[in-house]
Amino acid sequence: MKIVQWLNEHLEEYILNILLIVISCVMMLQVIMRYVFNASLSWAEEVSRYAFIWSALVSIGYSIKERSILRVDTFVEVLPKGLRNIITILGNCLVAIFFAYMLANSVPAVEKIVMSGQRSPALEIPMGWIYLSAIVGFFFATIRSIQRIAGEFKSTEK
């Protein structure tokens, strides 16, 4: 149970930290290779790009969890508390439905990429691994949106 709780609290954070370290180290290595040794690495840009894609999609769920997702709540804040709670829950429901829809539609798209056997140019990584970031990111976003809805219901009961 403690593992599940730890994963719930820290999974995206650790994934994002690892990806940031990868991007930083690879780009620093590329700069050193290019300007000190006058020879660039053919794979560095590709690794950084794919790590950035993964971090962009994983960060959606993390930002929902941390309540730092972009939203405009000026209108909602002037409403009475009861109506504000209803609007907030409905908004969170729309977010959850949107990410669930994106998740459902990303699976067949990734399946097509996997079936095509496409590989990245420099590293020869199967592109399915890169596109898998959409499934993972939208899964995290859907789960975190559902958790946010449950949290809103709990806060309205108090």
C-alpha positions as CSV (number, residue, x, y, z in Angstrom):
1,M,0.0,0.0,0.0
2,K,2.9,2.3,0.7
3,I,4.2,1.8,-2.8
4,V,0.9,2.8,-4.3
5,Q,0.8,5.9,-2.1
6,W,4.4,6.8,-3.0
7,L,3.6,6.3,-6.7
8,N,0.5,8.5,-6.3
9,E,2.4,11.3,-4.7
10,H,5.7,11.2,-6.6
11,L,5.7,9.2,-9.9
12,E,5.3,12.1,-12.3
13,E,7.7,14.2,-10.3
14,Y,10.5,11.6,-10.5
15,I,9.9,10.9,-14.2
16,L,10.1,14.6,-14.9
17,N,13.3,15.0,-12.9
18,I,15.0,12.2,-14.7
19,L,14.0,13.6,-18.1
20,L,15.3,17.0,-17.1
21,I,18.6,15.5,-16.0
22,V,18.8,13.6,-19.3
23,I,18.1,16.7,-21.4
24,S,20.6,18.8,-19.3
25,C,23.4,16.2,-19.5
26,V,23.0,15.4,-23.1
27,M,22.9,19.1,-24.2
28,M,25.9,19.9,-22.0
29,L,27.8,17.0,-23.6
30,Q,26.8,18.2,-27.0
31,V,28.0,21.7,-26.2
32,I,31.3,20.4,-24.9
33,M,31.8,18.1,-27.9
34,R,30.9,20.8,-30.4
35,Y,32.9,23.7,-29.0
36,V,35.8,22.0,-27.2
37,F,36.4,19.0,-29.5
38,N,34.9,20.5,-32.7
39,A,32.8,17.4,-33.3
40,S,29.1,17.2,-32.6
41,L,27.1,14.1,-31.6
42,S,24.6,12.9,-34.2
43,W,22.2,11.5,-31.6
44,A,22.1,14.3,-28.9
45,E,19.4,16.4,-30.5
46,E,17.2,13.3,-31.0
47,V,17.6,12.2,-27.3
48,S,16.8,15.7,-26.1
49,R,13.8,16.1,-28.4
50,Y,12.3,12.8,-27.3
51,A,12.9,13.5,-23.6
52,F,11.2,16.9,-24.0
53,I,8.2,15.2,-25.7
54,W,7.9,12.8,-22.8
55,S,8.3,15.6,-20.3
56,A,5.7,17.7,-22.0
57,L,3.1,15.0,-21.9
58,V,3.9,13.6,-18.4
59,S,3.8,17.2,-17.0
60,I,0.1,17.5,-17.8
61,G,-0.9,15.1,-15.1
62,Y,1.6,16.6,-12.7
63,S,0.2,20.1,-13.3
64,I,-3.3,18.8,-12.6
65,K,-2.2,17.1,-9.4
66,E,-0.4,20.2,-8.2
67,R,-3.3,22.5,-9.2
68,S,-1.0,24.5,-11.5
69,I,-2.8,23.8,-14.8
70,L,-3.6,26.9,-16.6
71,R,-7.2,28.1,-16.0
72,V,-9.1,31.3,-15.9
73,D,-11.2,31.4,-12.7
74,T,-12.1,35.1,-12.5
75,F,-15.7,34.4,-13.3
76,V,-16.0,31.5,-11.0
77,E,-14.5,33.4,-8.0
78,V,-17.4,36.0,-8.0
79,L,-20.1,33.3,-7.8
80,P,-21.6,32.1,-4.5
81,K,-19.8,29.2,-2.9
82,G,-22.4,26.6,-3.8
83,L,-22.5,27.6,-7.5
84,R,-18.7,28.0,-7.5
85,N,-18.3,24.3,-6.3
86,I,-20.7,23.1,-9.0
87,I,-18.9,25.0,-11.8
88,T,-15.5,23.8,-10.5
89,I,-16.7,20.2,-10.5
90,L,-18.3,20.5,-13.9
91,G,-15.1,22.0,-15.3
92,N,-13.0,19.2,-13.8
93,C,-15.4,16.7,-15.3
94,L,-14.9,18.3,-18.7
95,V,-11.2,18.1,-18.3
96,A,-11.4,14.4,-17.3
97,I,-13.6,13.7,-20.3
98,F,-11.3,15.5,-22.7
99,F,-8.2,13.6,-21.5
100,A,-10.1,10.3,-21.5
101,Y,-11.1,11.0,-25.1
102,M,-7.5,11.9,-25.9
103,L,-6.3,8.7,-24.2
104,A,-8.8,6.5,-26.1
105,N,-7.8,8.1,-29.4
106,S,-4.0,7.9,-28.8
107,V,-4.0,4.1,-28.4
108,P,-5.0,3.4,-32.0
109,A,-2.6,6.0,-33.3
110,V,0.3,4.5,-31.3
111,E,-0.7,1.0,-32.5
112,K,-0.4,2.2,-36.1
113,I,3.1,3.6,-35.4
114,V,4.2,0.4,-33.7
115,M,2.8,-1.7,-36.6
116,S,4.6,0.5,-39.2
117,G,7.9,-0.5,-37.6
118,Q,9.2,3.1,-38.0
119,R,12.5,3.9,-36.3
120,S,14.2,7.1,-35.3
121,P,16.9,8.3,-37.7
122,A,19.9,8.6,-35.4
123,L,19.3,6.1,-32.6
124,E,17.1,3.6,-34.4
125,I,14.7,3.6,-31.5
126,P,11.3,2.3,-32.4
127,M,9.0,5.3,-32.7
128,G,6.4,3.5,-30.8
129,W,8.4,4.2,-27.7
130,I,8.3,7.9,-28.4
131,Y,4.5,7.9,-29.3
132,L,3.8,5.9,-26.1
133,S,4.3,9.2,-24.3
134,A,0.9,10.3,-25.5
135,I,-0.8,7.3,-23.9
136,V,1.2,7.6,-20.6
137,G,0.6,11.4,-20.5
138,F,-3.1,11.3,-21.2
139,F,-3.5,8.4,-18.8
140,F,-1.8,10.4,-16.0
141,A,-3.9,13.4,-16.9
142,T,-7.2,11.4,-16.8
143,I,-6.3,9.8,-13.5
144,R,-5.3,13.1,-11.9
145,S,-8.5,14.8,-13.3
146,I,-10.6,12.1,-11.7
147,Q,-8.7,12.5,-8.4
148,R,-9.3,16.2,-8.6
149,I,-13.0,15.6,-9.0
150,A,-13.0,13.3,-6.0
151,G,-11.1,15.9,-4.0
152,E,-13.7,18.6,-5.0
153,F,-16.5,16.4,-3.8
154,K,-14.7,15.8,-0.5
155,S,-14.1,19.5,0.0
156,T,-17.8,20.4,-0.7
157,E,-18.9,17.8,2.0
158,K,-16.9,19.7,4.7
